[in-house]
Amino acid sequence: MNDIRHLSVLAGVVAAAAIVAVVVVLAGKGDDSRIDPGQEAHGTPDGKADDQPEARIETLSREIRAKDDRIRELEKKIAESGAMAEGAVDQAETAMLRERAAGLEKTVADLRSQLAPNPAAKGAYRFGLGEKTPFLDKADWPALSKQFVDLKNVIKQVFEEFSVTGDVQTKTQLAAQKKNMPLAIFAVGASNDIEGVGPNASFTHPAVMASFVREILAQAGQPLNASQDESVRKAGDAWVEREKWRKGRYDDSTLALSKMIDDADSKQRFIDDVRAVLAPAQISIMFD
C-alpha cells in the first residue's frame, strides 16, 4: 500500500491527513528496476556506456590534461632543439593540440552549464495552476520542505514500529502530528487555489509536489540542474494534457471513486517521470 493510488483512495475513505499520502509516495514504490539516467549513450574510454554530464566532464578533463602534458613536452623540446626542421614539426603539432584542447575545454564548459543549478528556479512550479494563486504565491517553500523531510522521517519510523509490533508508540504518533500540522495547514490553504479530486487534491498536485522535490534537493546539496528542471516542466505539461483527456471522458454516470483512482494513477505517472530524470544521489534523497 505504498503507491499514490492506494493511499489516495484510503484517504478518501478515512479522511486521512493530506500530507501522509504524498510523503509515502516520495518514499517510493520500491521499484528499482528502471535504468538510472546516464547508463547508456556516449561511450567512455573503458567501453562502458555513460552520458551523465559528470562522467563526460571527467573523461574530457583527462583528455585535456593529457594534451596539456604533451604541449609542455613539445614546448620544452622546441626550446632545446637546434634543428629548425624538427622544431617546425613540433610547433605544428603544438598548435594543433592547443586547438583541440580549446575545443574540449568549450565542451566541458557547456557540460558544466548543464549541471549548474537553474538561477530562475524560485517559488513554485506553475503547470496546471490557475492564473491567480494568492496562497501559493506566499508559500515559504524552504520552511515547508524542511518540515516535509522531518515528517517523512517520522512516517518511516511509524512504518518500522508497526511492522515489528503491530502498533505505534504514542510519542511517535505525537511527533507525526506535530510535524504534520504546518503541512496540513498549508494543504488546506492551497485548496483555495487548486481544484482537484479528493481530500489530497491540493497537496498531491504535480506543481506542488515538484516544488517540494526541487526545494528538498536544493537543501540537501543536490539541486536540480537546468536540464532536469526543463524535464520536470515537460512532465508537468504532459500531466496537464492527460488531465484534459481524462476529464473529457467523464459523464454524469462516472463514479467519484473512479475519478479518484484515475487522478491518483495520473499523478503517480508524473512522479515516475520526475524520478526518471533524477541522478542516483537525488533519487536516494527523495525515494529511500
N, C-alpha and C positions, 0 to 999 in steps of 0.2 A: 504494500500500500504506500509506495513512495514515489508515485508519479502524480502529476498535477491533476489528471482526470479523476482519479480515485479520491484525492484529497478535496477537490472542489465539490464533488458530489457529497462526500461525507460532511463537509462544512455546510452545505445547503440543508442537510437533514438535521444536524445538531446545532446549527448556528454558531459554529466554532469561530474563534477569532480569525480575522482575515490573514494575519501575518503568518500563522502556522503553515498554511498551505505553501506559500512561496518559499519559506525557509527550507522546508523539506525538499521542494523542487530543486533548489540550488544545492542541496546536499547530493543531488544526482540520482539517476535511475539505476546506477550500478552497472551500466553498460560501457565497458572499457574496450569493446571490440572495434570501435571506429579507429581509422587511421589518423594519427596526430598530424596536424598541418606540417608540411615540410618533409614528409617521409618519402616523397617521390617528386622528381623533376630534375633539376640540374645535377649533373654528376660531380662528384668530388674526386680528388686525386686517388683515394683508396678504392674507387669504383662503386661506392655506395651512393644511392640517390638521396639528395638533400637540397631543398630550395628555401630553407629557412634563411632569412637575411643574415642572422648571426653567423651561421655556418659559411655562407658565401663571403661575408666580410673577412672571416678568419682565413679562408682559402686564398682570397685575393691579397690579403695583407702579407701572407707568407711569400706569395709570388713577388710582391713589390719589394720585400726585404731581400729576396734573392737577387733581383735586378739591381738594387742599390749596392749590394756587395760586389756584383760583377762590375758595376760602373766604377766603384772605388778601386777595384783591382786594375781595370784598364787605365784609369787616370794615373795611377802610380806607374804603370808600365810605360805610358806615353811620356811621363816626366823623365823616366830613366832611359828611354830608348834613344839611341844615337842614329838609328836608321830611319830616314824620313818616310820611305815607302811603308815600312811596318807601322810607323806611327800614324800614318794616314788611315790605314785599315782599322787600327784600334779606335781612332777618333770617329770613324763612320759607325762602328759598332756601338760606341758610347752614345752617339746622337740617337741611334735607333732605339737603344734601351731606354734612354730618357723619355723618348716619345711614347713608348709603350707603357712605361711606368706612370707617366702623366695620365694616360687613358685609364689605367687601372685605378689610380687614385680618384679619378672622377666617378668611376663605377662604385667605389667604396663610399664616396660622399653621397651618391644617390641612394645607396642601400641604407646608410645611416639616417638619411632623411625619412625613409620609410619607417624606421624604428623609433623616431623621435615622437614623444607624446604630442598629441594634437593640441596646439595652443588655443584653439577655438572651442574645445570641448568643455564647456561650462554650463551649469544649470541642468535642465532636464532635456532628454530627447523629446521630440515633438510628434513623431509619427503616430497617426491615429487619434490625435487630440484635436479638440475644437480650437477655434481662433482665440477665445478668451478662457484662460485658466488661472484666475487670480490666486487660488490657494496654492497650486503647484508652483506658480511663479515665485512664491515666497518660501518655498521649501528649503530647509537647511540640509542639503544632501550630505555634507561631511558628517554632521552630528547624527543624522538618521542612519547613515551607513555604518557608523561605529556601533550604534545600538543594534543594528541588524546583525552584525557579526557576533556581538555578545549574546544575542538571543539564539542565533544559530548554534553556538557552542552549548548553551543550556539545553536546547532541544536535543542535541546529540546525547547529552547526559540523561535526559528523560528516557530516550530510547534504550540506552545502555542499562539503566536501572530496571526498567520494565522487562527487558529481555531476560534479566537474571532472576529477579524476584517476583515478577508479575505485578509489581506495584511501583509507585514513585514516591520518594521521600517528600515530606511536607516542605522542607526547606528548599528542595529543588522546584517544587510546584510554585512556591512563593517567588523564587528567583525568576522563573519563567514569566510569571505575571508581571513582575516589576520591569523586566526588560521589554515585555510585550506592550506595556501601556503606551509609551510615546509613539510606537509604530501603529498601534490600534487607533490612536487619536489622529495620526496622520492619514490612515486609511479612510476613516470616517470623513475627514475634511476633504480629502481628494475625491470622494464620491460625489461632491458637489460639482466637480469639474469633468468627471468621467462617467459616461454611460456604459452599462455592461450587464452581463448575466450573473446572477447570484451574489452572495454577500462578499465574495472576494474580488469583485469586478475591478475596483479601483486599484487594489494593491497588486493584482496579477496582470494588470495592463502591461503589454510589452514595453511601452515607453517608460513606465515606472521601473519595471524590472531591469531594463537596460541601463537606466540611470544609476540604479544601485550597483550593478555589475561594474560600471565604469568607475564609480567613486571608490568602491571597495578595493578594486585592483590598484587604483592610484595610491590609496592609503597603505597598501601592502608593498609598495615599491615596484609593482609590475603593471604599469599603466597601459591602457590600450594605445597602440601607435596609430598613426593616421590611416594606414591601410585597414587595420582592424575596425577602426571607428566607422569607416566607409562601409565595411561589410555588415556591421551591426545595423546601420541605417538601411541598407538594402534588405536585410532580413525583416526589419520593421515595415518597410514598404510592401514587401511580399505578404506579410501578415494582414496589412490593410486591404490588399486585393482579395485575399482569402475571405476576409470578413464580408466584403461586398457580395462575393459569390455565395457565401454561407447564408446570409440573411435573405438573399433573393430566393432561396429555395423554400423558405418557410411560408406557411399559411395559417389560418385560424385553427387548424386541427393539430398543429405541431405542439407536442408536449413540452412543458417548461424543462423537464428533466433532459429531454433530447437536446434542447438548446444548450443546456449547461454542459453536457458531455461534449458536444461539438465545440463549444467555446474552449473547454479545457484542452481538447486534443489540438486545436489550432495554436493555442498558447504554448503547449508542450513542444510543438514543432518549431516555434520561434526559439525556445530555449535550446533545442537541439542545434538549430542553425547558428546561434551565438557560440555555443560550445565548440562547434566545428572550426571556428576561426581563432580560437584561443591557443596560445602556446601551452606546453605541458605544465609549466610552473603556474600559469594563470588558472588552468583547469584545476590544479591541486588546491589553489586558494578558494575557488568558488564551489567545487563539487565534492571535495573529500570531507 
